[in-house]
Amino acid sequence: MADKKAIVIRISPEISKQLEKWAVDEFRSLNGQIEYLLQKALLEQGRLRKKN
């Protein structure tokens, strides 16, 4: 597994609640869901290359 950097983010309770529900719906942890969404946004903006 690649090393990962731990970060602290501050988000509203409502956003946190909705992200948790979304994560459960997609069988991910909250952390995994946030990472997935950030990666998807970076790919869509052309700021990250797809892995082969």
VOGU-3710 file (C-alpha; in Angstrom, 3 decimals, decimal comma):
1> madkkaivir> 0,000/0,000/0,000  1,263/3,452/-0,851  1,965/5,873/1,944  -0,878/8,274/2,581  -0,759/11,682/4,163  -3,141/12,373/7,030  -4,958/15,703/6,873  -7,550/17,430/9,006  -10,547/19,019/7,334  -13,352/21,080/8,782
11> ispeiskqle> -16,765/20,580/7,232  -20,255/21,379/8,365  -22,186/18,739/10,299  -24,762/18,524/7,491  -22,113/17,838/4,828  -20,495/15,263/7,099  -23,839/13,552/7,676  -24,615/13,400/3,946  -21,125/12,150/3,075  -21,458/9,385/5,663
21> kwavdefrsl> -24,795/8,295/4,177  -23,329/8,376/0,666  -20,318/6,340/1,790  -22,559/3,680/3,313  -24,636/3,534/0,113  -21,470/2,853/-1,903  -19,892/0,464/0,644  -17,007/2,806/1,457  -15,659/4,326/4,628  -16,143/8,065/5,064
31> ngqieyllqk> -12,434/8,571/4,433  -12,599/6,363/1,329  -15,594/8,303/0,000  -13,870/11,660/0,453  -10,719/10,356/-1,255  -12,813/8,906/-4,115  -14,637/12,204/-4,666  -11,425/14,236/-4,591  -9,743/11,853/-7,034  -12,763/11,966/-9,363
41> alleqgrlrk> -12,769/15,779/-9,332  -9,024/15,924/-10,043  -9,400/13,507/-12,972  -12,333/15,472/-14,413  -10,314/18,695/-14,234  -7,288/17,096/-15,893  -5,136/17,619/-12,819  -4,461/13,921/-12,240  -3,557/11,192/-14,707  -5,438/7,905/-14,746
51> kn> -3,494/4,902/-13,463  -3,060/2,046/-15,932
//
